Amino acid sequence: MVVDSNPGRSPRSAAEWLREFLRLEAAGGLVLVAAAALAMVVANSPLSASYTGLLSVPIEVRVGSFEIAKPLLLWVNDGLMAVFFLLVGLELKREVLDGHLASIRSATLPAFAAIGGMAGPALIYSYVNWGDPVAMRGWAIPSATDIAFALGILSLLGSRVPPALKALLLSIAIFDDLGAIVVIAMFYTANLSVLALAIAGIAVIGLVILNQMRVLRLTGYFILGLVMWVAVLKSGVHATLAGVALAFCIPFDAAPRAARKAPRDVGAAERGSPLLRLEHALHPWVAFGILPIFAFANAGIPLAGLSLADMLQPVPLGIAVGLLVGKVVGVMGMSALAVGVRLSSLPKGLRWVHVFGTSLLCGVGFTMSLFIASLAFEQGGTAYPGLDRLGILLGSITAGAAGYFVLRATLGAKTVSNQGPGGASGVVG
């Protein structure tokens, strides 16, 4: 029996939104691959000096005595990625309020899997690099999952992939992104500025007031969001978190409270919801613009002088093994725990071998791993030039290929309905 976690939601509406999301992310994953490959080619060609010089170009914004001066690379990592995290926050809020994470039971399995998928790689990396305080700054690098790449790989399997499997991977990745946001906020901050934090706090209060007043025009949210981003940038907390804070303040549903559970089609939902309008508008820009630019700016690794011995150094080894092994152990272990204690059950039609293949796809860290690596080693990390990115690329490529072949082999035949502990049927949230 399939249990709908939100019986008031139109099934067609939910399916349409999920299909559109997966279509955009899958296509975006292919563009990401092309951007990363181009970066590698350029970084190992006669254009390498131009590539490095381009990313080092200083860009300055000045208003009176106030200025923001950063090289192009940091404008990409601090500015464009704030828009990416805005989209992540919008997706998370929608899924919690009206999606696959709207009920505790449907959210339990991906939540447990994501916790294990972050803890396992972090523990492996820490074990390999224990005793080196500089290297230990990168403990969170292999904990991330790149949803665009993972769904891009899954899309190569075509129609044989059941919707429940796509929804499971998507839900795990959303919880993983939430975990990454918490990690960045808690562990990757510089010296804090009380004044800048106070200004950011005032901006957040203003955003909450707009939300409570049910202001549906996005202009006011964008103005206060920009003020908050600048303040957070100057505060010592990473500026991308401003995107998440802004997302949580965007109104989800413009319908009166009494009518929120009424069935609605996708077009009506989008017109009535500022959150859905913004999410829909941002998806193509993020998938086909921001993430490929980020990949091109961060994936260029000069390979000259690198050898197998470099791969076996603790930093790249810890990252690669964390992505490939830690993700599998963590996702499978915590998923088994959630099912074993009957907090959840496998979605109907999926078997444990499918969860195994999904856990391998969760080891495709790429974009988020590169982002966390840029935070971890931007200070004091010159002892490991390019080695973190080498570990990320090798670990992600290996995990993605392994996940593809496992799922290709196991999804060829029709999957059978899975029985949870005690015969409980699967639940699709």
N, C-alpha and C positions, 0 to 999 in steps of 0.2 A: 504494500500500500504506500503510495506517495503522499506525504503530508505537506501541504502548502503552509509555510510559516506565516503567511499574511493572506488569509482567505478573502479579504476585502479588496485585494489588489487584482487588477485585470491580468489574467495569465498572458494574454497577447501583448499587453503593454510591457510586462517584465521581459518577455522573450525578445521583443523588438529591441529594447534597450540593450540587452545582453548581446544580441547578435551584432548590433552596430558597434558596440564597444570592442568586441573581439575582432571584428573586421578591421577596424581602424588600427588596433594595437598589432594585429598580425602583419598588416602591410607595413606599419611603421617599423616592425622588427627587421624586415628586409632592408629598409632604408638605413637603419642603424648598422646593419652588417656592412653595407656599402660604404658608409661614412667611416667606420672603423678601419676597414680595409684600405680606403684611400689615405687615411692618416698614416697607416703603417707604411704604405708605398712612398708617400711624400717624405716621411721622417727618415727613410733609408735610401733616399735618392739625392741627386745634386741639389734638390730644392730644400734640403733639410735645414739649412741656415735661414732660408726665407720663412720656412714654417715656424721655426723657433722665434725669429724676429717678429713675425706677425702676431704671435701670441703674447709677445712682450711689449707691444706698442702701448704706450701710456695714453689713457683716456681720462680726461678731467672734466668734472662738472663743478662750476663755481658760481655761487650767489653771494656777493659781498665777501665777507671773511669766511663763509662756510664753503667747504669744498669736499668733493669725493674724487679721489685720484687713485686709480687702479690700472694695472695692465689689462689688456683685452681678455686674457685668460680668466682673471678674477671677475670681470664683468659678466662673463659667461657663467662661471660657477656660482657667483653670488646673486646675479641679477636674473638671467634667463632661467636658472634652476629654481628661483623663487616662484616663477610662473608654473613650472612643473609641479612643485609641491602644492601650489594652489589647486591644481587639477587633482592631485592625490587626495587633498582634503575634501574636495567636492565629492569625489567618488566614494570616499569613506563615509561621509555624512549620508549620502543617498543610500548606500548599501545598508547602513545601520537603521535608517528610518523606514526604508521601503524596498529593501532588496534581499539578497541572500543571507544577510546577517541580521535580519529584523527580529528573529526569535533566538532565545538563548540556546535552544537545542540545535538549531541549524548552524549557529555560529561556533559551537563548542569544538567540533572536530577541526575546522581550519584554524581556530585560535590555538588549540593545543599543538597542532602541527607547526604553526608559525613560531611558537615559543621554542619548541624543540629545534626547529630549523635555524633559529638564531643562536641558541645556546650551544648546540653541538659544534658548529664551526668555530665559535669563539673559544671554546674549551680546547679544541685541537690546536688552533693557532697559538693560544697562550702556553700550552704544553711545549710546543716546538720552540717558542721564542722566550721562554721563561728565563729571567736573569738579565735580559737586555732591555733597559728602560726605554730606549728610543724605539726599538722594534715593538715593544708592548703597546705603544700608542696605536698600533694598527690592529688591535684585537677584534674590532668590529667589522673589519673589511670583508671577511668571507661570510658574514651573517646576512648580507643583503641578497635580494632576488630581483632580477630585472624582468618585470612583467611583459614588457614589449618583446624582448628576445624570446622569453619562454613561450609566449603565445604564438609568436612567429614560427617557432619550431613545431609547436603543436598543430598549427594550420597546415603544415606540410603533409599531415596524415589525412587531410580531407574529411569526408563525411563519415568515416569510420569512427571518429571521436564522438562519444556520447556527450550531450549537453551537460550531464552531471559531472563529467571529468573536467570540462572547461570551467564550470562554475566552481569546482573544488580548487583548481589551480588559481583562479582569479581571487577567490576568498582568502586563500593562504597568502597570496602576494599582497593583498590589501592589509591584512594584519601585519605582515612583514614590514610594509612601508610605515605603518603606525609605530612599530617597534623601532625602526630606524630613526623616526622623528624624535622619539623619546631619548634614544642613545645620543643623537646629535645635541639635543638640548642639555643633557646632563653631563656629557663627557667631552664634548668638543667646543668649549667656549674659551674665549681669551679673558683678559682682565676686564671686569665689568665696569661700565659707566652708570652710576646711579641716575644721573640726569637723563641720559638717553633712555634708560629703562623706564623712567617715570613718564617721559613723553610717549613712548610706545604703549605704556599702560593706559594713558589718557586716550590715545587713539583707539585702543581696544574697547574702552568704555563707550566711546562714541559709536563704534560699530555695533555694540550690543544694544545701545539705545535705538539705533536705526532699525535693527532687527525686531525689537520689541514693539516699535511703532508701526511695524509691518510696511516699511518703506520698500517698494518694489523696484524702483529705478536704481540701477547699479552705479550711477555716477557718484553719489555720495560715498558708497562703499569703496570705490576705486580711489577717490581723493584721500580718504582716511587710511586706506590700505597703503598708499604710496608714502604718506607721512610715517606710518608704522614701519614700513620697510627701511626707510632711511634711518629712523631711530634705532631699530634693531641692528642695522648694519654698523652703527656707531657705538652700540652698547657692549659689544664683545660676544653676544649670542649670535649664532650664525643667522644671516639674513633670510635664508630660505624658510625659516620657521614662521616668518611673517606671512608667507603664502598660506600656510596651514591655518593660522589664526584667522586670517581673512575668510578662508573657505568656511570655517565653522560658523561664521556670523552671517553668511549669505542665506536669505530665507529659502527654505526648501519648497514649501507649498503655499501658494497664494489663495487657495480655496478656503472658505469658512470652515471652522473646526468641525461643524456638524456634517459637512459634505466631504471631508477628506477621505473617507472610506468608500466613497461612491466610485464605481468603475469609470475609467476614463481612458481614452486612446492616447497614443504617444504625442500626437500633435497638440491636443488640448493640454496635456500635462506640461509640455515644453512651454507653451504660451503662458500658462498660469504660474509657472515656477521660475523665479530668477536663477535658482541653483541649476536647474536642468538646462535653461537657456545658456548660461555661462559655460557649463560643462560641455554641452554640445558644440559651442563655438570654439572652445579651447582645444578640443581633441585633435583636430587636424593640424593646428599650429604646433602643438607639443609633439605629436607623433612624427610629423614630417618636417619640422623645423627645429624646435628647441633641442630635442634629444639627439638628432643627427649632428647638430652643431656642437653640442657638448661632447659627443663621441669623437668627432673629428679633432676637437681641441685637446682631448685628454688621452686618446688611445695611441698617439704616435710614439712608438718606442724605438729608439735607435738600437738596432741589433748588432751593430759592429762591436766586436770584442766580447760579446756574450757567448757563453758556452754552456754545456750541460752542467758543469760545476756551479754555474750561477743559479740554475734552476734548483739546485739542491741546497742553496743557502736557506737559512731558517725563515726569512720573510716570505719569499715566493713559495717555498715548500709548504709553510703553514697555511698560506692563502689557498693554494691549489688543493691540498688535501682537505682543508676545511670545506671548500666548496663541493668537492666531489664526494668525500666520505662523511664529513660532519653533517651536511644537509640530509643525507640519506638516513644516517643513524638517528638524528634528531627528529626529523619528520616522521619516520616510521615508528620510532620508539614512543613518542608522545601521542601519535594517532592510536597506536595499540593500547596505550593507557586509557585514553578517552573512551574507546570502544569497550575495553575490558572491564572498566568500572561502570559501564552502562550510562555514561553521561551523554553519549552520542552513538551513532552507528554509521557504517559506510553508506553513502548514497546508493539508492537502488540501481542495480545493473553493474556496479563496480566491484572488483575483487582486489585483494591486497597487492597483487602484482601490478595493478594499475596505479595504486598509491605509490608503489616502489618507483615506477616510471615517472610519476609526477614529482616525487622527491628528488629525482635526478634533475628534472627540469628546473626545480627550485634552486639547484646549484649553479644556474646561469646568473652570476652576479652582475657582471659587466657594468652598466651605467651607474647603479647605486653603489657598487663596490668601488668604482673609480672615484665617485664623488666622496665617499667616506675616506678613501685613501688620500685624496687631496687635502682633507681636513687633518688627518692623522699625521701626515709627514710634511705639512707646510712649514712647520717649525722643527728644526733639529733632525730632519729626515734626510739630509744630504748624504748620509752614509749608505743609502739604498737607492741610488739614482735609477729609476726605471724598473727596479726589481719587483716592486709592488704591482705595477701594471703587467709585468711579465707573468706573475703568478695568477693575476685576475684573468688574463686572456687564456692562458693554458687551462686553468681550472674550469672556466666557463665553457670553453670549446669542448673539452672532454666530457663534462657533465651533460651538456646539451646533446652531443652526439649519442652518448650512452642512453639518455632518456628517450631520444627519438627511436632508436633501434629496439629498446625494450617495449615501448608502446606499439611500435609497428608490428612486432612479433605477437603481442598479446591481444591486440585489438582486431586482428584479422578475422577471428571467429566471433560469432555473436556472443556478447557477454551475458552472463546469467545473473538473475537477481541475487543479491547478497543477503544472507541472513546474519544479523548481528547476534550478540550474545543472547542466548536463550530463545533464539528464533525470531528476534525482533527484526522487522523489515527495515530496509534502508529509508532514510529521510532525506528528501531534497528540500532545502530551505527556499 
